[in-house]
Structures are given as structure tokens and as C-alpha cells.
Amino acid sequence: MRSILIKDTTREEREEIIRSSLDCGGGCENCSSCWLGGGSPWDIYQDYIDGKREIKEINEEYNARYRQSRQII
């Protein structure tokens, strides 16, 4: 498996990484994540695409906010 770290990828590769990892096969029109509070995946991962933060950091922050909003310890 190839590295997905910012230092090992170009912006175009990061866009493709996000695009391919978000492709559930059903298409966005059948997805309820955005309007149920999940937010746009493109907005969530924009810092990764721009080379500012790794996917791991973004996921950790997202999970922490999700748990806090639902009072999950």
C-alpha cells in the first residue's frame, strides 16, 4: 500500500485519495451524511487536500467533536 501522507503525495493525488475513499458506489444524491450533521466530506478534508493537516488529525478532531456533541465518553 502506498503512503497517503502529505509529504508523499501531490495535491492531485490527495484529491484522488479523498474522492476514491468517499466513493461508496451510491452517489452523493443517496447519502444522508451531509444533511444529518456530518458536513460535506470535501469541506472536512480540504485541509488534507491543501497539505495542511493529515487525514488522521482531521479524523481525530471530527470524532472528538462527534463524541462531545453526543456526550459519549
Secondary structure, DSSP 8 states (H G I E B T S, - for coil): ----SGGG--HHHHHHHHHHHT--SS-GGG--TIIIII--HHHHTHHHHTTSS-HHHHHHHHHHHHHHHTT--
